[in-house]
Amino acid sequence: MSEVSGTSTDGLEGFVEDWSADKEAFTGVSWGKSMMWIFLLSDTFIFSCFLIGYLAVRTTTVVPWPNASEVFALTIAGEHVPLLLIAIMTFVLITSSGTMAMAVNCGYARKPKAAASLMIVTAFFGVTFVGMQVFEWSKLIEEGVRPWGNPFGAPQFGSIFFMVTGFHGFHVSIGVIYLLIVALKILRGDYEERGYEIVEITGLYWHFVDLVWVFIFAFFYLW
């Protein structure tokens, strides 16, 4: 039953009126920002399925899971340094969130050149992250890790690792392109009249990518 303006309506008409009344919750939210939130929600479901699948595989396998401190160690001056590359990658991505946040502030402060410059810096951090991820992949492949097996333990490790980190790396790469395109359009003055909310929308995507990495970092490298 629906009660709108003192009247009661049953059935399908009441259902429609109930949902129509909820449109006030979206008052003041731009179409672009709403669509980005919906996209990020759908992406959250995908990454959640990947990580839940990873948990299921790891907790049910009868073969010992590879030790992250050994698999992801770097050899420097003859010494094995565990998780050094991963720590640098995480630092780079978290730093990029800071530059992206500053870009959003500059956008709303009507400082387009500063916003565009900070977005380019953020894109540079993204490229650096992807470059280090390529190095990580090449190192593991050289050591014999494959999607169908690996010399460190459970054969499922290779497939789920390449799938999840590859999907995340793809998102970072798309984010870099997105950042550079928006930064270029800002410098051309395309948003001078309609404002710089696009910077915040781009920032939503980038912060989401960074947040997902926090979960990947915890699940794959710290556990």
Sequence and secondary structure as in RCSB ss.txt:
>XXXX:A:sequence
MSEVSGTSTDGLEGFVEDWSADKEAFTGVSWGKSMMWIFLLSDTFIFSCFLIGYLAVRTTTVVPWPNASEVFALT
IAGEHVPLLLIAIMTFVLITSSGTMAMAVNCGYARKPKAAASLMIVTAFFGVTFVGMQVFEWSKLIEEGVRPWGN
PFGAPQFGSIFFMVTGFHGFHVSIGVIYLLIVALKILRGDYEERGYEIVEITGLYWHFVDLVWVFIFAFFYLW
>XXXX:A:secstr
 EEETTEEE HHHHHHHHHHHGGGGGTT  HHHHHHHHHHHHHHHHHHHHHHHHHHHHHH SS    HHHHTEEE
ETTEEEETHHHHHHHHHHHHHHHHHHHHHHHHHTT HHHHHHHHHHHHHHHHHHHHHHHHHHHHHHHTT BTTB 
TTS THHHHHHHHHHHHHHHHHHHHHHHHHHHHHHHHTTTTTTT SHHHHHHHHHHHHHHHHHHHHIIIIII 
